[in-house]
Amino acid sequence: MYPKKLRSCVRDISGKIPGKHWHYRFISCNPSLVLRKPQKLDPKRAKNFNWTVVADYFAQRKQLNDMYGGIPPEHDWNMDEKGIQMGGGRKGDGTKYFYNRKQKGSYCISDDNLELVTVIECISAAGALMKPGFVLKEGPLPDLSDVEGIGSISRTKTGWTNRGICEEWFNKTFIPESQACRIDDRPVILTLDGHDSHEQPVLQALAYEHSIIIYRLPSKTTHKLQPLDVVVFAPVGRSWSSHTSRLAIEGIKINCYNIVPEYLSIRHIITPELIRTAFKETGIYPFNPNVFTEGDFAPSQVTSTSAHFPDSYPSDVDTSDESFHMSDVELDGYHDQEPSQEYRENNDEQEDESSSSSPTREGSTLPPELFSWPRFSNTPPPSPLQMSLPPLPPTDPFVNSASRSQTGSAPSPSPSQLGLDVFPSPTPSDRVRTKATSAQRRCSGYMTRSSSAQSLKVMLAQLKAERDAANAHCTLARCDAEDIQKRSGNHRKPQRGTTKPTAQFLTHPELKAVFEQQETERKEKARIDTEKEASKQQEDTARNTQITIETVMKVFDRSFASYKRKEDLIVIAGALGLPIDGTVKALIERIKSHLQGHKELANNPRFAGLFGRRVQAPEVKYTLNLVKTVVLILSQA
């Protein structure tokens, strides 16, 4: 999300238009956020680098490690091609130079040669680096016999690699150097991308012959899974750009004669520590399938068929009816306690006042305190400490004295003994009424406090029910979002191309029998195709010979309109000395135009039939001359 979109969301939520620099205050209030320039990522790479593809990639690699008890780092290799431009490219290396402050323009000489050269690099998890291979554009090949450290040099029309060049590098560079680094009988692993030149039967046959396992990376995931792309090629590109800039300032131009030694001069940037870091960052060695975090998979969520939610989202909750109601266990304490007849008679007025002051629900058995606060109000309900409870009843000294005397405790001193001014002592009848009123007030207080406690308990149960209901609604919303995401993914237009979304072993001991069977079938198919091609060539040769003979010897005894086959039209055109290429329609138009312009051909015994005239048999002498001419033409051919 960028600042403009953030301000738009804030306007939609609050109804107020934030200022142009409001997002800076928003960042200061949220220290976990940062505003930075993003890196460009191809949509296909964002889609293919997802958790499912990466998990399958590491699962296959783990299975291979378990099969051989671990692959030594000296046996684990990664190969890839990198394109460099002779002029270093147009991005530059970002180096700053000193200029006069009064000078308006700040320029730097740079080479504009964008001719591409492909470099083949291969590294191992132990930090080893093979000799590079170079693919130059067609042209003069320089003499580099005195330059050390070159694996191979090839030329193509465009400067890109192809199957033949990859086979040559694999046979002459990779196999000798990888075999020299072997420490035991465990196989050599070569990890590479899915380029067409990497998947060819000749390469697979050589790999099986030398106990090499070729492991192909998932398509469009090399920016995260391939060690050369993740760590190595970035500093190499920067170093090459800086080197070409310095050479341009010195007046040295890069061309096909000096690009190889100039590249070798900056190749020291690829150190063993950098190579080992590359394998560690990609989780290959040491093996770490959890090297990638959720942030690495975040770009794939845009095209994912599964809905994604924040970590604070509630877990799945069953949407049963019980989640919307309080359980009997929670309410048994309230329903089981029935107030006494004396409590109901003395509190009718209090209940009437409370029922009139707070809204109740018709037919509800819950206490009125529960409904005194709206269920979806913006103001939160009062806490138990904030709710007002009825005051305690006044203490009766006579009742307390009597109760204490029954339990054997000493009677408390009277107010007069404490030196306090009191009213005259009541009569016995007054004492009975006072005692009854005191007990009634105490019972009323106890029942009121018990009712308040039960009201809080009921309110807590109701809040729990509302929370469970909200979680259930969230579960339903998540299921609906996932279904919609899956349906939208199924309705997407299928992509064209030869994408290979998952990792695959191109050579493996368990696949050797399958490869041999496929190789046998391929050779048999190649043999059949060769025979068909040879048969077709023989037929074409015989056809051409027949056309040549008829062009010289044939007498056309039918009208021109009767000739429909292309071979017959070619014979007529050849006999008339016309070009024989083109379609049937073009040949007909060409021959008609020639016949109309040369009416004298109607008197020629060979071509008289084309004009609809009767043709007489040619003389024997004329026929023999034609045969000699044909034999002479065939002998010269």
Buried (B, 14 or more C-beta within 10 A) or exposed (E): EEBEEBBBEBEEEEEEEBEEEBBEEBBEEEEEEEEEEEEEEEEBBBBBBBBEBBEBBBEBBEEBBEBBEEBBBBBBBBBBBBBBBBBBBEEBBEEEEEEEEEEEEEEEEBBEBEBBBBBBBBBBBBBBBBBBBBBBBEEEEBEBEEEEEBBBBBBBEEBBBBBEBBBBBBBEBBBEBBEEBBEEEBBBBBBBBBBEBBBBEEBBEBBBEBBBBBBBBBBBBBBBBBBBBBBBBEBBBBBBBBBBBEBBEEEEEBBBEBBBBBBBEBBEBBEEEBBBBBBBBBBBBEBEEEBBEEEBBEBBBEBBEEBBEEEEEBEEBEBEEEBEBBEEEBBEEBEEEEBEEEBEEBBEEEEEEBEEEBEBEEEEEBBBBBBBEEEEEEEEBBEEEEBEEEEEBEEBBEBBBEEEEEEEEEEEEEEEEEEEEEEEEEEEEEBEEBBEEBBBBBBBBEBBEBBBBBBBBBBEBBEBBBEBBEBBEBBEEBEEBBEEBBEEEEEEEEEEEEEBBBBBBBBBEEBEEEBEEEBEEEEEEEEEEEEEEEEEEEEEEEEEEEBBBBBBBBBBBEEBEEBEEEEBBBBBBBBBEBEBEBEEEEBBEBBEEBBEEEEEBBEBBBBBBBBEBEBEEBEEEEEEEBEEEBEEEEEEE
